[in-house]
Amino acid sequence: MDAACDDFFAIGGKNLSSRLFVGTGKYGSDALIPSICAASNAQVITVALRRVDSGGRGIMGQIPGHMQLLPNTSGARNAEEAVRLARLARAAGYGNWIKIEVISDNCHLLPDGYETVRATEVLAKEDFVVLPYMNPDLYVARSLMDAGAAAVMPLGAPIGTNRGLRTKEMIAILIDEIPLPIIVDAGIGSPSQACEAMEMGAAACLVNTAIASSSDPVGMARAFGEAVTAGRRAYLSELGPQSVRASASSPLTGFLGEKN
């Protein structure tokens, strides 16, 4: 039986079967978004509130109706700005899921853990389903859990770099220690890297730049969907043990020319 059959995970009371989240930025045309969603088999899509026009047209008109919308607070520099954006998103009818991004560092675009925890605490008390973007720091993750986060989203590498799982060891600690879904976000550059994150036990991956910056975004979306599924199947099937010594897959007996 396929190890991934009926393998759902829940966030905010919603059961998800796809473990790939996708984004909406950097595409040559927003008209690609429906094809990206279909090819990736994703169920969750994130969009920056600053990219949504006041009439709710444009990019929002390209997002398929079956997708779970995950507005994000990209552009927020502190907790107060993030909270205001989240409230505006809900008032505009975009639901109560929110990805918290609080970044005041314009060079490396690293999230501010302290301000992220503050925003999470406020919004969780207002019944938002809060998914905070964070550095993979165990203490920040614990504070986010205590503040009411529904999941935590550690970066694999600085956002938009396509450099892969540069923080692999720290993400592994979060997977072991934090009883919330760990969704690897930012920096994943290839399907093999997403597969590796899933093999480690991550609950999901969010991928945008690696898909949007490829020469064939729809084909790459399909590749990421397949890679995430493969990595999850491998995790559920449990990888074999590693060894520093060679171990033959067949018995070392009966060589040609040998007498029994």
Beta strands, then each sheet from edge to edge (+ up, - down):
strand 1: 9-11
strand 2: 14-16
strand 3: 20-22
strand 4: 44-48
strand 5: 68-72
strand 6: 97-100
strand 7: 129-134
strand 8: 153-154
strand 9: 183-185
strand 10: 204-207
sheet 1: 1+ 2-
sheet 2: 5+ 4+ 3+ 10+ 9+
sheet 3: 6+ 7+ 8+
end
